[in-house]
Amino acid sequence: MADFFAMGGYGGYVWPAYIITVAVLIAATVVSLQAHMRARRSVQRLEDDSGENGESQT
C-alpha cells in the first residue's frame, strides 16, 4: 500500500496535483450552484413583480 501512495517516488508531486484538481472542481461546482440559485431568485423576483402589476406576458 505504501508503494501505491509513493507512486514510484513521484507521490510528492502526484498527490498534491490530485488534491488541487479536486479542490478546483469542488470550488467550480459550488460557485456554479450559487450563481444558479442567485439567478433563480432574481427570475422569481421579476416574475413576482410583474404579477403584482397585473401585467400578463401571454
Buried (B, 14 or more C-beta within 10 A) or exposed (E): EEEEEEEEEEBEEBEEEEEEEEEEEEEEEEEEEEEEEEEEEEEEEEEEEEEEEEEEEE
